[in-house]
Amino acid sequence: MDAGGRPSKRSRSNSQRSDKNQQEDNEVVYPVEEKQTTSLHAHDKSSFDNRIFCCLVISPPGRGLRDFRSIPQLLEAFRDAIKAHRSLLIDGKILHRDISENNTSITDPGEADGFAGTLIELDLAKELGSGPSGARHRTSTMQFMAIEVLLSISHTYRHDLESFFYVLLWLCARHGWDFVQNPKGRPQGSMFTGWYTGSYKEIANKKLGNMDKSKGKGLEVIMEEFPPLFDCVKPLCKVIRDVLFPYRDGLFTGTPKDAEVLYGPIIEAFDNTISDIVVRGLWIGRSCLHCSSAHLRSSSRFKVL
C-alpha cells in the first residue's frame, strides 16, 4: 500500500496481470458466425399481423419449471430441455426463439423416454434456411431476451442458450424463495427489474453489465439474490456465464459456427453439478450444501473466474 492507502504500483501491476491471465484463459478461440441485423417494422397500424387464435387441447406434457420439488430436479429439467433444444436445432433444423420459464416443462422421465425436461410452445419457432421470419417484433420474452436480440441482431441458437441462462438465474432468485418457504427473506429490491424496464438498448446494457466477471460485481451481485439454499447452483452459473460470454475485446456475445462449442460444455456443467449434489450427497432433504467449484473446473473446458 502507498501512503494514501492505495494499492502500490507493484500490487496494482500484479492485479492487472491476474485479470489479464483470467481473460486469456477464457478468450474466444473458435470461428464465429457473421452477425446479421433484423428487418423489424416500425410500430404503426400496418405493423401488426392479422393472426388467428387457435387452441389445441391436450394433456399437459409436464409441470411448469417454477413447480420444481428439488434443486436436482430443476437442474435435470434445464439440462434435458437444452438437449431437446439441441436436437430441435441439429436434427429438426428448427430454432425455438422463445425460451422462457413458461415454455420449458418438467417431465416424468418414466413417461418421457428418460427425459426430465422438455420444450413447448413453438409458435415463434423458425425453420433454418427458410429466409427472413417476417416477424414484426423481437421474439422472446423481454426479461429472458438475449443481449444481441435486444440490439436487433438476427436470432441464433446461442441467443436461445443465453435465454436459458437468464431463466435459470430468474428462477433461483425469484422462485427460490417460494421453494424454501421463506418469502419474507426475499430481497426488497431486485437487480432483475432492469431486465424488463427501459428501452431495448438500456436493458441490453444492464444485462451485459450483469455478466461482468469482476469479483463483487456483475453476476456475483445478481446471485446475491439467491436464497442460501441455492449456493450450490452458483458455480454452475459461473461456468455457463464463462461459456456464453468469453473475451474478445470485452465480453463476447457472438455465435460460434460449431454449435457444440456451447452445447457440449453447458450440458457437461449441468451433469457435473447434478453429480456433485446427488452422488456426493450434497442434497439432503431440503438442504443443499455448497457444490465443488474445483470439480466443475476440472471437468469442464471452461474455467470458473
C-alpha positions as CSV (number, residue, x, y, z in Angstrom):
1,M,0.0,0.0,0.0
2,D,1.3,3.6,-0.6
3,A,1.0,6.4,1.8
4,G,-2.5,7.3,0.6
5,G,-3.9,3.9,1.3
6,R,-3.9,2.9,-2.4
7,P,-2.5,-0.3,-3.7
8,S,1.2,0.0,-4.6
9,K,2.3,0.0,-8.2
10,R,3.6,-3.5,-7.7
11,S,0.3,-4.8,-6.3
12,R,-1.7,-3.0,-9.0
13,S,0.5,-4.5,-11.6
14,N,0.1,-8.0,-10.2
15,S,-3.7,-7.5,-10.1
16,Q,-3.7,-6.3,-13.7
17,R,-1.6,-9.4,-14.7
18,S,-4.0,-11.6,-12.9
19,D,-7.0,-10.1,-14.6
20,K,-5.2,-10.4,-18.0
21,N,-4.4,-14.1,-17.3
22,Q,-8.1,-14.8,-16.4
23,Q,-9.1,-13.1,-19.7
24,E,-6.6,-15.2,-21.7
25,D,-8.0,-18.4,-20.1
26,N,-11.4,-17.5,-21.4
27,E,-10.7,-15.8,-24.8
28,V,-12.6,-16.7,-28.0
29,V,-10.7,-19.3,-29.9
30,Y,-13.3,-20.6,-32.4
31,P,-14.8,-19.4,-35.7
32,V,-18.0,-17.3,-35.2
33,E,-21.0,-16.6,-37.4
34,E,-21.3,-13.2,-39.1
35,K,-23.9,-11.0,-37.4
36,Q,-27.0,-10.1,-39.3
37,T,-29.4,-7.4,-38.4
38,T,-33.1,-8.0,-38.4
39,S,-35.6,-6.1,-40.6
40,L,-38.2,-5.2,-38.0
41,H,-41.0,-2.8,-38.9
42,A,-41.9,0.4,-37.1
43,H,-44.9,0.3,-34.9
44,D,-47.9,1.6,-36.8
45,K,-51.3,0.2,-38.0
46,S,-49.6,-1.8,-40.7
47,S,-47.1,-3.4,-38.3
48,F,-49.5,-5.9,-36.8
49,D,-50.2,-9.3,-38.4
50,N,-53.8,-10.5,-38.8
51,R,-53.3,-13.6,-36.7
52,I,-55.8,-16.4,-36.0
53,F,-56.1,-17.6,-32.4
54,C,-56.2,-21.4,-32.2
55,C,-56.3,-23.7,-29.2
56,L,-55.1,-27.3,-29.2
57,V,-56.3,-29.0,-26.1
58,I,-54.0,-31.9,-25.0
59,S,-52.8,-33.5,-21.8
60,P,-50.1,-31.4,-20.1
61,P,-46.6,-32.6,-21.0
62,G,-45.4,-31.9,-17.5
63,R,-45.2,-29.2,-14.8
64,G,-44.0,-25.7,-15.1
65,L,-40.4,-25.0,-14.1
66,R,-41.5,-23.0,-11.0
67,D,-43.1,-26.1,-9.6
68,F,-39.8,-27.9,-9.1
69,R,-39.7,-30.2,-6.0
70,S,-35.9,-30.2,-5.5
71,I,-32.9,-28.4,-6.9
72,P,-31.6,-31.6,-8.7
73,Q,-35.0,-31.9,-10.4
74,L,-34.8,-28.3,-11.5
75,L,-31.3,-28.7,-13.0
76,E,-32.2,-32.0,-14.7
77,A,-35.1,-30.3,-16.3
78,F,-32.9,-27.5,-17.6
79,R,-30.3,-29.9,-18.9
80,D,-32.8,-32.0,-20.8
81,A,-34.6,-29.0,-22.2
82,I,-31.3,-27.8,-23.5
83,K,-30.7,-31.3,-25.0
84,A,-34.2,-31.0,-26.6
85,H,-33.3,-27.6,-28.0
86,R,-30.1,-29.1,-29.5
87,S,-32.0,-31.9,-31.1
88,L,-34.6,-29.5,-32.5
89,L,-31.8,-27.4,-34.0
90,I,-29.4,-30.1,-35.3
91,D,-31.9,-32.9,-36.2
92,G,-35.0,-30.8,-37.0
93,K,-33.3,-27.7,-38.3
94,I,-35.7,-25.6,-36.2
95,L,-34.8,-22.7,-33.9
96,H,-37.2,-22.2,-31.0
97,R,-36.6,-18.4,-30.4
98,D,-38.8,-18.0,-27.3
99,I,-37.1,-19.6,-24.3
100,S,-38.9,-18.7,-21.1
101,E,-39.9,-20.2,-17.8
102,N,-43.4,-20.9,-19.3
103,N,-42.1,-22.6,-22.4
104,T,-40.0,-25.2,-20.5
105,S,-41.6,-28.1,-18.6
106,I,-40.6,-30.6,-16.0
107,T,-41.4,-34.1,-17.2
108,D,-41.5,-37.5,-15.7
109,P,-38.5,-39.5,-17.0
110,G,-40.5,-42.7,-16.7
111,E,-43.1,-41.3,-19.2
112,A,-40.9,-39.2,-21.4
113,D,-38.2,-41.6,-22.7
114,G,-35.9,-40.8,-19.8
115,F,-36.0,-37.0,-20.1
116,A,-36.7,-34.8,-17.1
117,G,-37.5,-31.7,-19.1
118,T,-38.8,-30.6,-22.5
119,L,-39.6,-27.6,-24.6
120,I,-43.1,-26.5,-25.6
121,E,-44.7,-23.5,-27.4
122,L,-43.0,-23.4,-30.9
123,D,-45.4,-20.8,-32.2
124,L,-42.4,-18.3,-32.7
125,A,-40.0,-21.0,-34.0
126,K,-38.3,-20.7,-37.3
127,E,-37.1,-23.3,-39.8
128,L,-33.4,-22.8,-40.5
129,G,-32.6,-21.7,-44.1
130,S,-36.2,-20.6,-44.7
131,G,-35.2,-16.9,-45.1
132,P,-36.4,-14.0,-43.0
133,S,-39.0,-14.9,-40.5
134,G,-41.2,-11.9,-41.3
135,A,-41.5,-11.2,-37.6
136,R,-42.6,-7.6,-36.9
137,H,-41.1,-7.5,-33.4
138,R,-38.3,-9.1,-31.5
139,T,-39.1,-12.7,-30.5
140,S,-38.7,-13.9,-26.9
141,T,-39.8,-12.8,-23.5
142,M,-38.3,-9.4,-22.5
143,Q,-36.6,-10.4,-19.3
144,F,-35.1,-13.5,-21.0
145,M,-34.2,-11.9,-24.3
146,A,-30.6,-12.2,-25.3
147,I,-28.4,-9.1,-25.5
148,E,-27.9,-9.2,-29.3
149,V,-31.6,-9.8,-29.9
150,L,-32.4,-6.7,-27.9
151,L,-29.9,-4.8,-30.2
152,S,-31.7,-6.1,-33.3
153,I,-29.2,-8.8,-34.3
154,S,-30.8,-11.8,-36.1
155,H,-31.8,-14.6,-33.7
156,T,-29.4,-17.6,-33.4
157,Y,-29.2,-20.7,-31.3
158,R,-26.7,-19.0,-29.0
159,H,-29.3,-16.4,-28.1
160,D,-31.7,-19.2,-27.0
161,L,-28.9,-20.7,-24.8
162,E,-28.4,-17.2,-23.3
163,S,-32.2,-17.1,-22.6
164,F,-31.9,-20.5,-20.8
165,F,-29.3,-19.0,-18.6
166,Y,-31.4,-15.9,-17.8
167,V,-34.3,-18.2,-16.9
168,L,-32.1,-20.2,-14.5
169,L,-30.9,-17.1,-12.8
170,W,-34.5,-15.7,-12.6
171,L,-36.0,-19.0,-11.2
172,C,-33.3,-19.3,-8.5
173,A,-33.6,-15.6,-7.4
174,R,-37.4,-15.1,-7.8
175,H,-39.0,-18.5,-7.2
176,G,-36.2,-19.9,-5.0
177,W,-37.6,-18.0,-2.0
178,D,-41.0,-19.6,-2.5
179,F,-39.4,-23.0,-2.7
180,V,-37.6,-22.6,0.7
181,Q,-40.9,-21.4,2.1
182,N,-39.4,-18.1,3.3
183,P,-40.9,-15.3,1.1
184,K,-40.0,-12.8,3.8
185,G,-36.3,-13.4,3.2
186,R,-36.6,-12.2,-0.4
187,P,-34.6,-9.0,-1.0
188,Q,-36.7,-5.9,-1.1
189,G,-35.1,-4.5,-4.3
190,S,-34.0,-6.6,-7.2
191,M,-31.4,-6.2,-10.0
192,F,-33.8,-8.2,-12.2
193,T,-36.1,-5.1,-12.5
194,G,-33.6,-3.8,-15.1
195,W,-34.2,-6.8,-17.3
196,Y,-37.7,-5.6,-18.3
197,T,-37.8,-1.9,-17.7
198,G,-36.4,0.8,-20.1
199,S,-35.6,0.8,-23.8
200,Y,-34.2,-2.3,-25.6
201,K,-30.8,-0.7,-25.6
202,E,-30.9,0.1,-21.9
203,I,-31.9,-3.4,-21.0
204,A,-29.1,-4.8,-23.2
205,N,-26.6,-2.7,-21.4
206,K,-27.9,-3.7,-18.0
207,K,-27.7,-7.4,-18.9
208,L,-24.2,-7.0,-20.3
209,G,-23.1,-5.4,-17.0
210,N,-24.7,-8.1,-15.0
211,M,-22.5,-10.7,-16.8
212,D,-19.3,-8.9,-15.6
213,K,-16.6,-11.3,-14.3
214,S,-15.0,-9.0,-11.8
215,K,-15.2,-10.1,-8.2
216,G,-18.0,-8.4,-6.3
217,K,-19.6,-7.1,-9.5
218,G,-21.9,-8.3,-12.3
219,L,-23.1,-11.9,-11.9
220,E,-21.9,-12.1,-8.3
221,V,-24.3,-9.3,-7.4
222,I,-27.1,-10.9,-9.3
223,M,-26.6,-14.2,-7.4
224,E,-26.7,-12.4,-4.0
225,E,-30.5,-12.6,-4.5
226,F,-30.4,-16.4,-4.4
227,P,-31.6,-18.0,-1.2
228,P,-28.7,-19.6,0.7
229,L,-30.1,-23.0,-0.2
230,F,-29.2,-22.3,-3.8
231,D,-25.5,-21.6,-3.2
232,C,-24.8,-25.0,-4.8
233,V,-26.0,-23.6,-8.1
234,K,-23.7,-20.6,-8.2
235,P,-20.6,-22.4,-9.5
236,L,-22.7,-23.8,-12.3
237,C,-23.9,-20.3,-13.2
238,K,-20.3,-19.0,-13.3
239,V,-19.3,-21.8,-15.7
240,I,-22.3,-21.1,-18.0
241,R,-21.5,-17.4,-17.9
242,D,-17.9,-18.1,-19.0
243,V,-19.1,-20.4,-21.8
244,L,-21.6,-17.9,-23.2
245,F,-19.5,-14.7,-22.6
246,P,-15.8,-15.4,-23.3
247,Y,-13.4,-12.5,-24.0
248,R,-12.8,-10.7,-27.3
249,D,-12.2,-7.0,-26.7
250,G,-14.6,-7.3,-23.8
251,L,-17.3,-9.8,-23.2
252,F,-18.2,-11.5,-26.4
253,T,-21.8,-12.2,-27.3
254,G,-21.4,-13.7,-30.8
255,T,-22.4,-17.1,-32.1
256,P,-19.9,-19.9,-32.8
257,K,-20.2,-21.6,-36.1
258,D,-20.0,-25.0,-34.4
259,A,-23.0,-25.3,-32.1
260,E,-21.3,-28.0,-30.0
261,V,-18.8,-25.4,-28.7
262,L,-21.6,-24.1,-26.5
263,Y,-24.0,-27.1,-26.1
264,G,-21.2,-29.5,-25.0
265,P,-19.7,-27.7,-22.1
266,I,-23.1,-26.3,-20.9
267,I,-24.7,-29.7,-20.7
268,E,-21.5,-31.1,-19.2
269,A,-21.6,-28.4,-16.5
270,F,-25.2,-29.4,-15.6
271,D,-24.2,-33.0,-15.4
272,N,-21.2,-32.2,-13.1
273,T,-23.4,-30.1,-10.8
274,I,-26.1,-32.7,-10.5
275,S,-23.4,-35.3,-9.8
276,D,-22.0,-33.1,-7.1
277,I,-25.4,-32.6,-5.4
278,V,-26.7,-36.1,-5.8
279,V,-23.8,-38.6,-6.0
280,R,-21.7,-36.7,-3.4
281,G,-24.6,-36.4,-1.1
282,L,-24.9,-32.6,-1.1
283,W,-28.6,-32.7,-1.3
284,I,-30.3,-33.9,1.9
285,G,-34.0,-33.3,2.2
286,R,-34.5,-29.6,1.6
287,S,-30.8,-28.8,2.3
288,C,-28.2,-28.1,-0.3
289,L,-24.6,-27.8,0.7
290,H,-22.1,-25.9,-1.4
291,C,-21.0,-27.6,-4.7
292,S,-17.4,-28.2,-5.5
293,S,-16.2,-25.5,-7.9
294,A,-13.0,-27.5,-8.3
295,H,-15.0,-30.4,-9.6
296,L,-16.7,-28.2,-12.2
297,R,-13.4,-26.7,-13.3
298,S,-11.6,-30.0,-13.6
299,S,-14.4,-31.5,-15.7
300,S,-15.2,-28.6,-18.0
301,R,-13.3,-26.9,-20.8
302,F,-14.1,-23.5,-19.3
303,K,-12.8,-22.2,-16.0
304,V,-14.8,-20.5,-13.2
305,L,-13.5,-17.0,-13.0
